Amino acid sequence: MKTGGIDSSRIEAMISQLKAAATRPEAKVPAIALEAPAAKVNFADALKGALDSVAATQNASADLGKRFTMGDDSVSLSDMMVASQKSSIAFQATVQVRNKLVSAYHEIMNMQV
């Protein structure tokens, strides 16, 4: 019997194949079960690490800017500008993450219990 262009006997055959595959015991243990679970990361530690990274980027940018303005020949204008832009982008991303966290905090505090 055809239903909508598909033969129902083919559908029943596929369903029986799926049922047989589902009830068949697996001979080997999946490789995923043998791997060690991922280490848990504390949110506060991850946040502190990210903020430290942004601070280090800003400090490096300020140092390059200071060295360039003092006339250090080993620092080029392009290096200083690239470091400055990296620092700016990292800071803007940090501000956006902070804004999202504050927004989520306000939403949680306004929830009805």
Backbone hydrogen bonds in HBPLUS format (Angstrom, degrees):
<---DONOR---> <-ACCEPTOR-->    atom                        ^
c    i                          cat <-CA-CA->   ^        H-A-AA   ^      H-
h    n   atom  resd res      DA  || num        DHA   H-A  angle D-A-AA Bond
n    s   type  num  typ     dist DA aas  dist angle  dist       angle   num
A0008-SER N   A0001-MET O   3.09 MM   7  5.94 178.5  2.09 168.6 169.0     1
A0003-THR N   A0006-ILE O   2.97 MM   3  5.44 178.4  1.97 149.3 149.1     2
A0006-ILE N   A0003-THR O   3.22 MM   3  5.44 165.4  2.24 110.7 114.9     3
A0010-ARG N   A0007-ASP O   3.15 MM   3  5.49 131.7  2.40 104.2 115.8     4
A0011-ILE N   A0007-ASP O   3.33 MM   4  6.74 150.7  2.42 143.1 151.2     5
A0012-GLU N   A0008-SER O   2.95 MM   4  6.19 162.1  1.99 149.7 153.9     6
A0013-ALA N   A0009-SER O   2.98 MM   4  6.11 149.8  2.07 138.0 146.2     7
A0014-MET N   A0010-ARG O   2.97 MM   4  6.21 154.5  2.04 145.0 151.2     8
A0015-ILE N   A0011-ILE O   2.93 MM   4  6.20 157.2  1.99 151.2 157.7     9
A0016-SER N   A0012-GLU O   2.97 MM   4  6.17 157.5  2.02 146.1 151.9    10
A0017-GLN N   A0013-ALA O   3.02 MM   4  6.24 148.0  2.12 142.1 150.7    11
A0018-LEU N   A0014-MET O   2.95 MM   4  6.22 155.2  2.01 148.2 154.7    12
A0019-LYS N   A0015-ILE O   2.93 MM   4  6.19 157.8  1.98 149.9 155.9    13
A0020-ALA N   A0016-SER O   2.98 MM   4  6.12 156.3  2.04 142.2 148.6    14
A0021-ALA N   A0017-GLN O   2.95 MM   4  6.15 154.6  2.02 145.3 152.2    15
A0022-ALA N   A0018-LEU O   2.91 MM   4  6.09 147.7  2.02 144.1 153.1    16
A0023-THR N   A0019-LYS O   3.07 MM   4  6.27 146.8  2.19 146.2 153.7    17
A0024-ARG N   A0020-ALA O   3.12 MM   4  6.11 125.7  2.43 137.8 150.4    18
A0033-ALA N   A0030-PRO O   3.24 MM   3  5.76 135.9  2.45 109.0 118.2    19
A0034-LEU N   A0031-ALA O   3.18 MM   3  5.36 140.5  2.35 101.0 111.6    20
A0035-GLU N   A0032-ILE O   3.34 MM   3  5.52 145.8  2.46 102.2 110.8    21
A0046-ALA N   A0042-ASN O   3.00 MM   4  6.30 158.6  2.05 154.6 160.8    22
A0047-LEU N   A0043-PHE O   2.89 MM   4  6.08 160.9  1.92 153.4 158.6    23
A0048-LYS N   A0044-ALA O   2.91 MM   4  6.04 159.2  1.95 145.8 151.9    24
A0049-GLY N   A0045-ASP O   2.90 MM   4  6.05 155.9  1.96 144.8 151.6    25
A0050-ALA N   A0046-ALA O   3.01 MM   4  6.23 154.3  2.07 144.5 151.1    26
A0051-LEU N   A0047-LEU O   2.95 MM   4  6.19 160.8  1.98 150.5 155.7    27
A0052-ASP N   A0048-LYS O   2.86 MM   4  6.01 155.1  1.92 148.2 155.4    28
A0053-SER N   A0049-GLY O   2.98 MM   4  6.15 149.0  2.08 141.0 149.3    29
A0054-VAL N   A0050-ALA O   3.04 MM   4  6.36 154.6  2.11 147.1 153.3    30
A0055-ALA N   A0051-LEU O   2.93 MM   4  6.16 158.2  1.98 147.0 153.3    31
A0056-ALA N   A0052-ASP O   2.88 MM   4  6.08 153.7  1.95 145.8 152.9    32
A0057-THR N   A0053-SER O   2.99 MM   4  6.22 152.6  2.07 144.2 151.5    33
A0058-GLN N   A0054-VAL O   2.96 MM   4  6.23 157.1  2.01 149.6 155.5    34
A0059-ASN N   A0055-ALA O   2.90 MM   4  6.10 156.9  1.95 148.3 154.8    35
A0060-ALA N   A0056-ALA O   2.94 MM   4  6.10 158.4  1.98 146.8 152.3    36
A0061-SER N   A0057-THR O   3.00 MM   4  6.17 155.3  2.07 144.0 150.9    37
A0062-ALA N   A0058-GLN O   2.91 MM   4  6.13 160.4  1.95 148.8 154.1    38
A0063-ASP N   A0059-ASN O   2.90 MM   4  6.07 154.3  1.96 145.6 153.0    39
A0064-LEU N   A0060-ALA O   2.93 MM   4  6.16 160.8  1.97 148.1 152.9    40
A0065-GLY N   A0061-SER O   2.92 MM   4  6.13 159.8  1.96 149.7 155.6    41
A0066-LYS N   A0062-ALA O   2.91 MM   4  6.09 156.8  1.97 146.4 152.5    42
A0067-ARG N   A0063-ASP O   2.89 MM   4  6.11 162.9  1.92 151.2 156.1    43
A0068-PHE N   A0064-LEU O   2.87 MM   4  6.03 154.1  1.93 147.3 154.6    44
A0069-THR N   A0065-GLY O   3.00 MM   4  6.19 162.8  2.03 148.3 152.5    45
A0070-MET N   A0066-LYS O   3.01 MM   4  6.17 137.5  2.20 141.9 153.2    46
A0072-ASP N   A0067-ARG O   3.00 MM   5  5.46 164.0  2.03 162.5 158.2    47
A0071-GLY N   A0068-PHE O   3.07 MM   3  5.28 155.3  2.14 104.0 111.8    48
A0075-VAL N   A0072-ASP O   3.45 MM   3  5.91 165.7  2.47 109.6 113.7    49
A0080-MET N   A0076-SER O   3.11 MM   4  6.41 161.6  2.15 149.5 154.3    50
A0081-MET N   A0077-LEU O   2.91 MM   4  6.14 159.4  1.95 151.8 157.6    51
A0082-VAL N   A0078-SER O   2.90 MM   4  6.02 160.5  1.94 149.9 155.0    52
A0083-ALA N   A0079-ASP O   3.00 MM   4  6.15 164.0  2.03 147.6 152.2    53
A0084-SER N   A0080-MET O   2.92 MM   4  6.08 150.9  2.00 142.2 151.0    54
A0085-GLN N   A0081-MET O   2.91 MM   4  6.14 156.1  1.97 148.0 153.6    55
A0086-LYS N   A0082-VAL O   2.90 MM   4  6.15 160.4  1.94 152.6 158.0    56
A0087-SER N   A0083-ALA O   2.98 MM   4  6.12 158.2  2.03 144.7 150.7    57
A0088-SER N   A0084-SER O   2.95 MM   4  6.16 154.5  2.01 144.0 151.2    58
A0089-ILE N   A0085-GLN O   2.89 MM   4  6.09 164.1  1.91 153.7 157.1    59
A0090-ALA N   A0086-LYS O   2.95 MM   4  6.09 162.3  1.98 149.0 154.1    60
A0091-PHE N   A0087-SER O   2.99 MM   4  6.15 156.6  2.04 145.9 152.3    61
A0092-GLN N   A0088-SER O   2.92 MM   4  6.14 160.6  1.96 149.6 155.0    62
A0093-ALA N   A0089-ILE O   2.94 MM   4  6.13 156.8  1.99 149.1 155.1    63
A0094-THR N   A0090-ALA O   3.02 MM   4  6.21 152.0  2.10 141.6 149.3    64
A0095-VAL N   A0091-PHE O   2.94 MM   4  6.23 154.7  2.01 150.5 157.1    65
A0096-GLN N   A0092-GLN O   3.01 MM   4  6.26 154.8  2.08 145.5 152.1    66
A0097-VAL N   A0093-ALA O   2.97 MM   4  6.25 156.7  2.03 148.7 154.7    67
A0098-ARG N   A0094-THR O   2.93 MM   4  6.16 160.3  1.97 148.6 154.3    68
A0099-ASN N   A0095-VAL O   2.89 MM   4  6.14 157.0  1.95 147.8 154.0    69
A0100-LYS N   A0096-GLN O   2.99 MM   4  6.27 155.0  2.06 147.1 153.2    70
A0101-LEU N   A0097-VAL O   2.93 MM   4  6.20 157.0  1.98 151.7 158.2    71
A0102-VAL N   A0098-ARG O   2.92 MM   4  6.15 160.7  1.95 154.4 159.4    72
A0103-SER N   A0099-ASN O   2.94 MM   4  6.09 156.8  2.00 144.8 151.6    73
A0104-ALA N   A0100-LYS O   2.89 MM   4  6.09 158.4  1.94 147.4 153.1    74
A0105-TYR N   A0101-LEU O   2.90 MM   4  6.09 155.3  1.96 145.9 153.0    75
A0106-HIS N   A0102-VAL O   2.94 MM   4  6.20 158.2  1.99 149.2 154.5    76
A0107-GLU N   A0103-SER O   2.98 MM   4  6.24 155.9  2.03 147.4 154.2    77
A0108-ILE N   A0104-ALA O   2.95 MM   4  6.19 158.0  2.00 149.5 155.2    78
A0109-MET N   A0105-TYR O   2.92 MM   4  6.14 158.1  1.97 149.1 155.5    79
A0110-ASN N   A0106-HIS O   3.01 MM   4  6.15 137.9  2.19 141.8 152.1    80
A0111-MET N   A0108-ILE O   3.26 MM   3  5.33 163.2  2.29 104.5 109.5    81
